[in-house]
Amino acid sequence: MCGIAGTYHWPDGKAVTDRLTDVLAHRGPDGAGRYSHAAGDGEVQLGHRRLAIVDLSGTGAQPMESDGLALTYNGELYNAPELRGELESTGVRFRGTSDTEVVLEAWRRWGTDCLPRLRGMFAFAVFDERTGELVLARDQLGIKPLFLLRRGGGLVFASELKALAAVTGGKLEVDHAALVASLLYYWVPDSRCAFREAEKLPPGSWLRCRPDGRVEHGRYWKLRDVAAEGAERARSGELPDLGAVVEESTRHHLLSDVPVATFLSGGLDSSYLTALAARHRPGISAYTIGFRAEDARFEAMPDDLRYARQVAARFGVDLHEIEIAPDVLDLLPRMTYHLDEPIGDPAAINTFLICSAAREAGVKVMLSGMGADELFAGYRKHLANLLALRYQRVPRPLRRGVSAAVDRLPVATSRRGLRSVRFAKRFLSFAGLPEETAFRRSYTMYDREELLGLIDPDLAGTVEDVLTEHADVYEDNDLDDFVNRMCLGDARMFLPGLNLAYTDRSSMAASTEVRVPFVDVEVVKAAFAVPGDRKIVGRQGKAALKEAATSVLPREIVYRPKGLFSAPLRAWMSRDLAPLVREVVNDGELVRSGFLRRDALRRLVAEDAAGQRDFSKHLWHVLTLEYWYRGATSGAGQGSPSAV
């Protein structure tokens, strides 16, 4: 796991690449390197920062050069041993044991045809000295990031957006459409970028730059097609052995020459992976978090620690407990810097603090249960949207009465939040809407009118564009299974746009690699071969995965109430961050620029303070957006924490 960067036909490419690589130092503190070569009438520069995980010797150093090919690679290839054996059978001789060398030789033999054969997480750039061509590639599911910027026939790329902002001197223009999308979702979709000139290489794709200035794009893997193939398997009654698939993926994800640990929240996904990992790595370490008692009580948070301890004791896991009582005023600008784009999920703080604690203990690699909820319908929104179909059959006058009664209920008292009321209000906000609109509304921050009332009126057309994009992605399939349509939408938008993005950026800020065994091509294929009525049974979400997990975990863990990998936002907003909220709402840069309307923000604050609506998440995201915007428009770019 590393940081990669480089330039192609770019002015002053050597100095630019060195600057890019310096900004990425936290992603790879174990080594640095740069490669230069002529490319037509220009040159290519490849930079690298190394976090040594597999083959700790010099033979794993990058950029890696061999017989006319040069590679800078960020990722882990879990089927490297199998591909190595196949390549050796054709006469290839390897100098070391790194997966980087396997990628390089696979590229030499198969070119872009090697990409669907790679099982892992990766983003890389490979240069062919004979043709002068540079190719960028990204993994199938968008686990690893790759940002790029093109001008004329030139290109600059990096693992993080802040690196591109730094080398352009803070001159990149903010994309207000991306900020509108961020307000809606509390993250920036993978199809958009917070700066206009920059872009993200899409998951499952490659981009080829030729010395004559031509650029070619290709897609080698499409989630839509995988879901369609899964539906065919389901119709034929060919159900996968989920337990075997998940265990095999977990075993592959343990491949490492350094210690591996796990996240262990005490929920199903992390407990399942931890138990499977302990089978293959007895005594493996795990890390879990708890919150200040007063914060947990105020938020009515479940006692996840009790379950984490139970799993650790049962499977002989070395459990490390971290109490999170952070100085959020200090962490907020730091996290905004590391997250690259405005991402309003406080779980990023949890990830950063856990990874920091693990890194201090000498752990470089962590396994996470990320992705199981998206693929197996484990979120409350999945069940809620199914229940909404039934709710729509309730007579309209009765529904109006229920809505009026729930609307009058407070979401919190002075001493604690009322979670069931918050859920009820949320459910009623979308329960009567058409399918795509209801699904969007079940997890986004605002409905159309609320969003229009919050922002500059001149951006009304942008709101329509953002909403249309969601509808286009959600409806781009031929699935006749409602639950799997939701899972596909999540896997294409929610997973790469939010969860994988903050996991990569938060963990790499602590120089730690996080692996996601559920976000694996074989697990994904199996997930979409499971019919929706096997994923949600009655009121039980993730039913098929739970059934598989019962062969490993006690039923008390498998069927416990769903936990939340989040933070006590209401407590933070009403205590630690209340003065900052007032400052940002009354005199923040977003308000002064006209992007956000002061009166609309004041209404959010007033309704939240009165306990009638829960806007803690909305206001937290306004803070993250404000800090990001300050850094992006300060003229210094996002090249250092001081910029924010």
C-alpha positions in Angstrom: 0.0 0.0 0.0 1.5 3.2 -1.1 1.1 6.7 -2.7 1.6 7.1 -6.4 2.0 10.2 -8.6 3.5 11.3 -11.9 3.4 13.5 -14.9 3.2 12.9 -18.7 4.2 15.6 -21.1 3.8 18.1 -18.3 5.9 21.3 -17.9 8.7 21.0 -15.3 7.6 17.4 -14.7 10.5 16.4 -12.5 9.9 19.1 -9.9 6.1 18.6 -10.1 6.4 14.9 -9.5 8.8 15.4 -6.6 6.2 17.8 -5.0 3.4 15.4 -5.6 5.3 12.6 -4.0 6.2 14.8 -1.0 2.6 15.6 -0.3 1.8 11.8 -0.3 4.6 11.0 2.3 2.1 9.8 4.9 0.9 7.1 2.5 4.3 5.6 2.3 6.9 6.4 5.1 9.1 3.4 4.3 10.6 4.7 1.1 10.5 7.0 -1.9 11.5 6.8 -5.5 11.2 8.5 -8.9 11.6 7.3 -12.5 12.2 9.5 -15.6 12.2 8.7 -19.3 11.6 10.4 -22.7 8.2 10.0 -24.1 8.0 11.2 -27.7 8.9 14.9 -27.7 8.2 15.1 -23.9 8.9 13.0 -20.9 7.3 10.9 -18.3 8.0 11.1 -14.5 6.7 8.4 -12.1 6.8 9.0 -8.3 6.2 6.6 -5.4 6.0 6.5 -1.6 6.2 3.1 -0.1 4.4 1.4 2.8 6.2 -1.9 2.8 3.7 -4.8 3.3 4.8 -7.6 1.0 8.5 -8.2 0.2 10.1 -5.8 2.6 13.5 -5.9 0.8 14.8 -3.6 -1.9 13.4 -5.9 -4.6 10.0 -4.5 -3.8 11.0 -0.8 -4.2 9.2 1.4 -6.7 8.9 2.7 -9.3 9.8 -0.7 -10.6 11.7 -1.0 -13.9 12.2 -4.1 -15.9 13.0 -4.6 -19.6 11.4 -1.5 -21.0 8.5 -1.3 -18.6 8.2 1.0 -15.5 5.4 0.7 -12.9 4.3 2.8 -9.9 1.6 0.8 -8.1 -0.6 1.3 -5.0 -2.5 -1.7 -3.7 -2.4 -5.4 -2.8 -2.9 -8.3 -5.2 -4.4 -11.2 -3.3 -4.1 -13.7 -6.0 -0.4 -12.8 -6.6 0.8 -16.3 -5.7 -1.5 -17.9 -8.3 -0.6 -15.5 -11.0 3.1 -15.8 -10.2 2.9 -19.5 -10.6 1.1 -19.1 -14.0 3.7 -16.6 -15.2 6.6 -18.8 -14.0 5.2 -21.7 -16.0 5.7 -19.6 -19.1 9.4 -18.9 -18.3 9.2 -15.6 -16.3 11.9 -15.3 -13.6 11.1 -13.1 -10.7 13.7 -11.1 -8.8 11.7 -10.8 -5.5 8.5 -11.8 -3.9 6.4 -8.6 -4.2 3.0 -8.4 -5.8 4.2 -5.3 -7.7 6.5 -7.5 -9.8 3.6 -9.8 -10.5 1.5 -6.9 -11.8 4.5 -5.7 -14.0 5.0 -9.1 -15.6 1.2 -9.7 -16.0 1.1 -6.4 -17.8 4.0 -7.4 -20.0 2.3 -10.7 -21.0 -1.4 -9.6 -21.3 -1.5 -5.8 -21.4 -5.0 -4.4 -20.4 -6.3 -8.0 -20.6 -4.5 -8.7 -17.3 -6.8 -6.2 -15.4 -9.9 -8.5 -15.0 -7.5 -11.2 -13.8 -6.2 -9.1 -10.9 -8.0 -9.8 -7.6 -7.3 -7.1 -5.1 -7.3 -3.3 -4.6 -5.1 -1.2 -6.8 -4.4 1.9 -8.8 -1.3 2.1 -10.9 0.5 3.7 -13.8 2.7 1.7 -16.2 4.9 3.2 -18.9 6.2 1.4 -21.9 9.6 2.8 -23.1 9.2 1.3 -26.5 5.9 2.9 -27.4 6.1 6.0 -25.2 2.6 5.2 -23.8 1.4 5.7 -20.2 -1.6 3.7 -19.0 -3.4 4.4 -15.7 -5.7 1.7 -14.2 -8.0 1.4 -11.2 -9.4 -1.7 -9.4 -12.9 -3.1 -10.2 -14.7 -1.7 -7.3 -13.0 1.6 -6.7 -11.2 0.7 -3.4 -8.1 2.6 -4.2 -8.2 6.2 -5.5 -6.6 7.8 -8.5 -7.0 11.5 -9.3 -5.8 13.1 -12.5 -5.7 16.4 -14.3 -5.3 16.9 -18.1 -4.2 20.0 -20.0 -3.7 19.7 -23.7 -1.8 16.5 -24.3 -0.3 16.5 -20.8 -1.4 14.8 -17.7 -0.6 14.8 -14.0 -1.9 12.1 -11.6 -1.8 11.3 -7.9 -3.4 9.1 -5.2 -4.8 12.2 -3.5 -6.5 15.3 -4.7 -4.6 17.5 -2.3 -1.4 16.7 -4.2 -2.8 18.0 -7.4 -4.1 21.2 -5.6 -0.6 21.7 -4.2 1.3 21.5 -7.4 -1.1 23.9 -9.2 -0.6 26.5 -6.5 -4.1 26.5 -5.2 -5.4 27.7 -8.6 -7.9 24.9 -9.2 -11.4 26.1 -9.3 -14.0 24.7 -6.9 -16.8 22.7 -8.7 -20.0 24.0 -7.2 -21.9 21.1 -8.7 -19.8 18.7 -6.7 -20.4 20.8 -3.5 -24.2 20.6 -4.2 -23.9 16.9 -4.5 -21.9 16.8 -1.3 -24.7 18.7 0.5 -27.2 16.2 -0.8 -25.2 13.0 0.1 -22.7 14.3 2.6 -20.0 13.0 0.3 -18.9 13.6 -3.3 -20.0 10.9 -5.8 -17.1 9.0 -7.5 -18.3 10.4 -10.8 -17.6 14.0 -9.7 -14.6 15.8 -8.3 -14.5 18.8 -5.9 -12.3 20.7 -8.3 -13.5 21.4 -11.9 -10.3 20.6 -13.8 -9.6 17.4 -11.8 -11.2 14.0 -12.3 -11.3 10.5 -10.8 -10.4 7.5 -12.9 -13.6 5.4 -12.7 -13.6 2.0 -11.1 -12.9 -0.9 -13.4 -11.4 1.3 -16.1 -8.1 2.3 -17.7 -6.8 5.4 -19.5 -4.0 5.3 -22.1 -1.9 8.4 -23.1 0.0 8.3 -26.3 3.0 10.5 -27.2 1.0 12.1 -30.1 -1.5 13.5 -27.6 -4.3 11.0 -28.2 -6.1 9.6 -25.1 -7.9 6.3 -25.1 -10.4 5.1 -22.4 -11.5 1.5 -21.7 -13.7 -0.4 -19.2 -12.7 -3.9 -18.3 -15.2 -4.6 -15.5 -18.8 -3.4 -15.0 -20.8 -3.9 -11.8 -24.0 -3.7 -13.7 -23.0 -6.8 -15.8 -21.9 -8.7 -12.7 -25.3 -8.0 -11.1 -27.1 -9.2 -14.2 -25.1 -12.4 -14.3 -25.9 -12.9 -10.6 -29.6 -12.6 -11.3 -29.3 -15.3 -13.9 -27.6 -17.6 -11.5 -30.3 -16.9 -8.9 -33.1 -17.6 -11.4 -31.5 -21.0 -12.2 -31.4 -21.9 -8.5 -27.6 -21.8 -8.4 -27.1 -20.3 -4.9 -23.5 -19.7 -3.8 -22.0 -21.1 -0.6 -21.5 -17.7 1.0 -19.7 -19.1 4.0 -17.0 -20.7 1.8 -16.7 -17.6 -0.4 -16.3 -15.2 2.5 -13.8 -17.4 4.3 -11.7 -17.8 1.1 -11.7 -14.1 0.6 -10.7 -13.5 4.2 -7.8 -16.0 4.0 -6.5 -14.2 0.8 -6.7 -10.8 2.5 -4.4 -12.0 5.3 -1.5 -12.3 2.8 1.3 -10.1 4.3 4.9 -10.0 5.5 3.9 -7.7 8.4 1.4 -8.1 11.3 -2.3 -7.9 10.4 -5.1 -6.9 12.8 -8.8 -6.3 12.5 -11.5 -3.8 13.3 -13.9 -5.3 15.8 -16.9 -3.3 16.6 -18.9 -6.2 17.9 -21.3 -6.1 15.0 -21.9 -9.0 12.6 -19.5 -8.0 9.8 -16.4 -7.3 11.8 -17.0 -10.2 14.2 -17.4 -12.6 11.3 -14.2 -11.5 9.7 -12.3 -11.5 13.0 -13.4 -15.0 13.8 -12.4 -16.2 10.3 -9.1 -14.4 10.5 -8.4 -16.0 13.9 -8.8 -19.4 12.3 -5.8 -18.7 10.1 -3.9 -16.3 12.4 -4.4 -17.5 16.0 -4.0 -14.7 18.5 -4.6 -12.0 15.9 -5.0 -8.5 17.4 -8.2 -6.5 17.0 -9.1 -2.9 17.8 -12.4 -1.5 19.0 -13.7 1.8 20.1 -15.9 3.2 22.9 -17.1 6.7 23.7 -17.3 8.8 26.8 -20.2 7.4 28.9 -22.1 10.7 28.9 -21.8 11.0 25.1 -23.0 7.4 24.5 -26.0 7.9 26.9 -27.0 11.1 25.2 -26.9 9.4 21.8 -28.6 6.3 23.1 -25.8 4.2 21.5 -25.7 0.4 21.9 -23.1 -1.2 24.1 -20.9 -2.5 21.3 -17.9 -3.1 23.6 -19.7 -5.9 25.4 -20.1 -7.9 22.2 -16.5 -7.1 21.0 -15.2 -8.5 24.2 -17.3 -11.6 23.9 -16.0 -12.3 20.4 -12.4 -11.7 21.4 -12.6 -14.1 24.3 -14.3 -16.8 22.3 -11.7 -16.8 19.5 -8.6 -16.0 21.4 -8.2 -12.5 19.9 -5.9 -9.9 21.5 -8.4 -7.0 21.9 -7.3 -3.4 22.2 -10.0 -0.9 23.4 -9.7 2.7 22.5 -12.0 5.3 24.2 -12.8 8.1 21.8 -13.1 11.4 23.6 -11.5 13.5 20.9 -10.8 17.2 20.7 -13.1 17.5 17.8 -12.2 21.2 17.4 -8.7 20.1 16.6 -9.6 17.0 14.7 -12.1 18.6 12.4 -9.7 20.7 10.2 -7.1 17.8 10.3 -9.7 15.3 9.0 -11.0 17.7 6.4 -7.4 18.1 5.1 -6.9 14.3 4.9 -10.3 13.5 3.4 -9.4 15.6 0.3 -13.1 16.4 -0.4 -16.0 17.5 1.8 -17.1 14.2 3.4 -19.4 14.6 6.4 -19.3 11.2 7.9 -17.8 11.3 11.5 -16.9 7.6 11.1 -13.8 8.9 9.3 -12.6 10.1 12.8 -13.1 6.7 14.2 -11.1 5.1 11.4 -8.3 7.5 11.8 -8.0 7.1 15.6 -8.2 3.3 15.4 -5.5 3.2 12.7 -3.3 5.6 14.6 -3.5 3.4 17.7 -2.7 0.3 15.7 0.2 2.0 13.9 1.7 3.1 17.2 1.6 -0.6 18.2 3.5 -1.6 15.1 0.4 -2.8 13.0 0.4 -1.7 9.4 -2.5 -3.8 8.0 -6.1 -3.9 9.3 -9.1 -5.9 8.0 -12.5 -4.1 7.9 -16.1 -5.4 7.5 -16.8 -2.5 5.1 -19.1 -3.4 2.2 -21.3 -6.2 3.7 -24.2 -3.9 4.4 -24.2 -2.5 0.8 -24.0 -5.9 -0.8 -26.2 -8.0 1.5 -28.9 -5.3 2.3 -27.8 -4.7 5.9 -28.7 -1.0 6.3 -32.0 0.1 7.9 -32.8 2.0 4.7 -33.1 -1.3 2.8 -35.7 -2.7 5.2 -37.4 0.7 5.5 -37.9 0.9 1.7 -39.4 -2.5 1.7 -41.7 -1.5 4.5 -42.6 1.7 2.6 -44.2 -0.5 -0.1 -46.5 -1.9 2.5 -47.1 1.5 4.1 -48.3 2.9 0.8 -51.2 0.4 1.0 -52.5 2.0 4.3 -55.4 4.4 3.6 -54.3 7.9 2.9 -56.3 9.6 5.7 -54.7 7.2 8.3 -51.3 8.0 6.9 -51.9 11.7 7.3 -52.9 11.2 10.9 -49.8 9.2 11.7 -47.5 11.8 10.0 -49.1 14.6 12.0 -48.7 12.8 15.3 -45.1 11.8 14.7 -44.2 15.3 13.4 -45.2 16.7 16.9 -42.9 14.4 18.8 -39.4 15.7 19.9 -36.3 13.9 18.7 -34.4 14.6 22.0 -34.9 15.7 25.6 -32.3 17.7 27.4 -30.7 14.5 28.6 -30.8 12.1 25.7 -31.7 11.6 22.1 -34.9 9.6 21.2 -33.6 7.3 18.4 -37.0 5.7 17.7 -38.6 9.0 17.0 -35.7 10.1 14.7 -36.2 6.8 12.7 -40.0 7.4 12.5 -39.6 10.9 11.2 -37.0 9.8 8.7 -39.2 6.9 7.5 -42.3 9.1 7.0 -40.2 11.6 5.0 -39.9 9.1 2.1 -42.4 6.3 2.7 -45.0 7.6 0.2 -42.6 8.4 -2.7 -41.8 6.5 -5.9 -39.1 3.8 -5.7 -36.0 5.7 -6.9 -37.0 8.9 -5.2 -37.8 7.1 -1.9 -34.5 5.2 -2.0 -32.5 8.4 -2.6 -34.5 10.3 0.1 -33.9 7.4 2.6 -30.2 8.1 2.9 -29.6 11.6 1.6 -29.7 14.8 3.7 -32.4 16.9 2.0 -35.3 16.6 -0.3 -35.3 18.7 -3.5 -37.1 21.7 -2.0 -35.0 21.7 1.1 -31.8 21.7 -0.9 -33.0 24.4 -3.2 -33.8 26.6 -0.2 -30.4 26.1 1.3 -28.2 27.2 -1.6 -27.6 30.0 -4.0 -30.8 30.3 -6.3 -28.5 30.4 -9.3 -27.5 26.8 -8.6 -31.1 25.5 -9.1 -30.2 23.8 -12.4 -27.3 22.1 -10.7 -29.6 20.5 -8.2 -31.7 19.0 -11.0 -28.5 17.7 -12.6 -27.4 16.0 -9.3 -30.9 14.4 -8.8 -31.0 13.3 -12.4 -27.6 11.6 -12.1 -28.8 9.6 -9.1 -31.9 8.5 -11.0 -29.8 7.5 -14.1 -27.4 5.4 -12.0 -30.1 3.8 -9.9 -32.2 2.9 -13.0 -29.3 1.7 -15.1 -30.1 -2.0 -14.8 -32.6 -4.7 -15.9 -32.9 -6.4 -12.4 -36.5 -7.4 -11.4 -35.4 -7.7 -7.8 -36.1 -4.6 -5.7 -33.6 -5.4 -2.9 -30.8 -6.1 -5.4 -31.6 -2.9 -7.2 -30.9 -1.1 -4.0 -27.8 -3.1 -3.4 -26.5 -2.3 -6.9 -27.2 1.4 -6.4 -25.3 1.3 -3.1 -22.4 -0.6 -4.6 -22.1 1.9 -7.5 -22.5 5.1 -5.5 -22.6 4.9 -1.7 -19.7 2.4 -1.4 -17.0 4.1 -3.6 -18.2 7.6 -3.0 -18.3 7.5 0.8 -17.3 4.4 2.7 -14.3 3.3 0.6 -13.2 6.9 0.1 -13.1 7.8 3.8 -11.6 4.5 4.7 -8.7 4.8 2.4 -8.0 8.5 3.2 -8.4 8.2 7.0 -6.3 5.0 7.3 -3.5 6.3 5.0 -3.4 9.5 7.0 -2.2 7.2 9.8 0.2 5.3 7.4 -2.0 2.2 7.7 -3.5 -0.1 5.1 -7.1 -1.2 5.5 -8.3 -4.2 3.5 -12.0 -5.0 2.8 -12.6 -8.7 2.3 -16.3 -8.2 1.6 -15.4 -5.8 -1.3 -13.8 -8.6 -3.3 -14.7 -9.5 -6.8 -15.6 -13.1 -5.9 -17.7 -12.0 -2.9 -19.5 -9.4 -5.0 -20.3 -12.1 -7.7 -21.8 -14.3 -4.9 -23.7 -11.4 -3.3 -25.7 -10.7 -6.5 -26.5 -14.4 -7.0 -28.4 -14.2 -3.7 -32.1 -13.2 -4.3 -33.4 -10.2 -2.4 -35.9 -12.3 -0.5 -33.0 -14.2 0.9 -31.2 -11.0 1.9 -34.2 -9.5 3.8 -36.4 -12.1 5.5 -39.2 -10.7 7.6 -37.7 -7.7 9.3 -34.2 -9.3 9.3 -31.7 -7.6 7.0 -28.5 -9.3 5.8 -30.3 -12.6 6.4 -28.2 -14.7 4.0 -25.0 -13.5 5.4 -26.2 -14.1 9.0 -27.2 -17.7 8.1 -23.6 -18.3 6.8 -22.1 -16.7 9.9 -24.0 -18.9 12.3 -21.6 -21.7 11.5 -18.8 -19.6 13.1 -20.4 -17.1 15.5 -22.8 -17.5 18.4 -26.4 -16.5 17.6 -26.2 -13.8 20.2 -23.7 -12.0 18.0 -25.2 -12.8 14.7 -28.7 -11.7 15.6 -27.9 -8.8 17.9 -29.4 -5.4 17.2 -27.4 -3.5 14.5 -24.6 -1.4 15.8 -23.4 1.9 14.3 -19.8 2.7 13.3 -20.5 6.4 13.9 -20.0 9.0 16.6 -22.1 10.8 19.2 -22.8 13.7 16.9 -25.7 15.2 18.9 -23.5 15.4 22.0 -20.7 16.9 20.1 -22.9 19.5 18.3 -24.7 20.5 21.4 -21.5 20.8 23.5 -18.0 20.8 22.0 -18.9 22.3 18.6 -21.8 24.7 19.5 -19.7 27.9 19.3 -18.2 26.8 16.0 -21.6 26.1 14.5 -22.7 29.7 15.4 -19.6 31.2 13.9 -19.9 29.2 10.6 -23.7 29.9 10.3 -23.4 33.6 10.9 -20.1 34.5 9.3 -18.6 31.5 7.5 -17.0 31.6 4.1 -19.8 29.6 2.5 -22.4 32.1 3.8 -20.3 35.2 2.8 -19.7 33.8 -0.7 -23.4 33.3 -1.2 -23.2 29.5 -1.7 -25.2 28.8 1.5 -28.1 30.9 2.7 -27.7 32.3 6.3 -31.4 32.3 7.1 -31.8 28.6 6.0 -28.9 27.5 8.2 -30.3 29.5 11.2 -33.5 27.6 10.8 -31.7 24.3 10.9 -29.9 25.3 14.1 -33.1 26.6 15.7 -35.1 23.4 15.0 -32.2 21.2 16.1 -31.8 23.1 19.4 -35.5 22.9 20.0 -35.3 19.1 19.8 -38.1 19.0 17.1 -35.8 17.8 14.3 -32.4 16.1 14.4 -30.1 18.2 12.2 -26.8 17.2 13.9 -25.6 15.3 10.8 -26.5 18.2 8.5 -24.7 20.7 10.7 -21.7 18.5 11.1 -21.4 18.3 7.3 -21.8 22.1 7.0 -18.7 22.4 9.3 -16.7 19.9 7.2 -17.8 21.7 4.0 -16.8 25.1 5.5 -13.3 23.9 6.5 -12.8 22.3 3.1 -13.9 25.4 1.3 -11.6 27.6 3.3 -8.6 25.5 2.3 -9.7 25.2 -1.3 -10.2 29.0 -1.8 -7.3 30.3 0.4 -4.9 30.5 -2.5 -2.5 28.0 -0.8 -4.3 24.9 -2.1 -4.7 21.8 -0.1 -1.0 21.0 0.1 -0.6 21.2 3.8 -2.7 21.1 7.0 -2.0 24.8 7.5 -4.1 25.5 4.4 -7.2 24.7 6.4 
